[in-house]
Amino acid sequence: MNYKYKVCVYAICKNEEKFVDRWMEHVNEADLIYVTDTGSSDNTVEKLKQWGAVTDSYITEPFRFDYSRNHCLELIPDDVDICVSLDLDDVIEKGWRDKLESAWIPGPTRGLYIYNWSFNPDGSAAVQYTHQRIHSRHNYRWIYPTHEILEYIGEEKEQQCFINGLVVNHFPDKQKDRSFNLPLLEIAVKENPNNDRNLHYLGREYMFDNQWEKCIETLLKYLHISYWDEERSASMRFIARAYGNLGNKIEQKKWLFKAIGETPHLREPYIELAFVAYNEKNWEELLFCTIEALRIKNKTLKYVNESFAWDFTPYDFAALAYYNLGMPQKSIPYSAKAVKLAPDNERLKINHRHYLEAAKKI
């Protein structure tokens, strides 16, 4: 096929030998493939070379994603039109080149697409959002040590387009050490103390690391300077989780109600509050939260969607609420939907049969 543009896929890697074959099979629609190795001790580089990728090495201490990605980007020839940044644990769905070319009408400098970060047991997308790592060869650079982003540095206004049908799926190595994220985020905030995005990610990382007080302190700083409602709502949910783990249930619920108020169009804060209601056996509140959540039919894909808001959980909670409120007949359609979404979940199947038997006795 005669393509209009010259396209290069580029990446950084370290000890990802197990992903090379799969990755190359999906990116080989590109004209060029460049990969910078950041210190592999396995056969990653050799396998990439066997497939025809252009490779080099770049090692810096401490390691930073932005420096490494910029190094790889600088190696790409100037006559390339479109750059596609992928990690080796990403799988770009085949046929992507045609979709990219169709969307890249004269003018765009950056392309947006669907990114599936994780999956449910049935193969459906769990955590999903819009990603933006496809860009023109010039006028871009990577910034931030981790959770790095592409910054547009051109003189003209940046032009973005959405690439319909282009999907990238993430299948990470779950055994890989991710502990470097926290110190890198601390560096990022030290370098840019008033950057709301880095504060959000650092606060979230403190939550992952069970540093509850630091999580709250950092995310409160974030909320003072941020205006993005969906990310603010997520920060409020994370503050609520921190207070919950500290045993402060009042503050936990207060922050979840704040999150709902910030984004009443999102399921996530309703379902987080539903978990609290379930643990408290507050069936009225549980029913309210799940029914309100289920009124929301579509993901926005602007911020990360939590799997628990879009899997069987809301339906399971609604069924439990109706049953405990003495209305098992109303539980049945919700429990049936929950079983459909998680057919291997024995608890859901047992509950569904129980609701059917209880409804017969009314």
Secondary structure, DSSP 8 states (H G I E B T S, - for coil): ---SS-EEEEEEESS-GGGHHHHHHHHTTSSEEEEEESS--SSHHHHHHHHT-EEEE---SS--HHHHHHHHHHHS-TT--EEEE--TTEEE-TTHHHHHHHH--SS-SEEEEEEE--B-TTS-BSSEEEEEEEEESSSEEEESSSS-EEEE--SS---EEEEEEEEEEE---TTS--TTHHHHHHHHHHH-TT-HHHHHHHHHHHHHTT-HHHHHHHHHHHHHH---HHHHHHHHHHHHHHHHHTT-HHHHHHHHHHHHHH-TT-SHHHHHHHHHHHHHT-HHHHHHHHHHHHT------SS---GGGTSSHHHHHHHHHHHHTT-HHHHHHHHHHHHHH-TT-HHHHHHHHHHHHHHHT-
